[in-house]
């Protein structure tokens, strides 16, 4: 029996290799790194498949929306609605010919105060 491990002597008599635990740790670390790399690769593959599914779904939705929009006739052109002003006293208008004679300011429209003619003020103050 030349193999020391098969010898029926005590366990302490067997000479152990000092590099064996270090080799075992290196081998275990390599296996852990391989498992980690494969798990990252499977995660990246699953993420890529999920991303491509979302892109395909978005492409289908945009295509359907384009078809739906093109199936309707184009809207009529937009017209600006003109409404009369809400308050008549704020409406600017050119003065009438008789207001121009009575002193209304033609540059400001009809919002300027009217001046009374001297004939109407004198007749009211006398009575």
Secondary structure, DSSP 8 states (H G I E B T S, - for coil): ---GGG-SS-GGGS---TTHHHHHHHHHHHHHHHHHHHHHHHHHHHHHHHHHHHHHHHHHHHHHHHHHHHHS-------------S-GGG------HHHHHTT--TTTGGGS-----HHHHHHHHH-
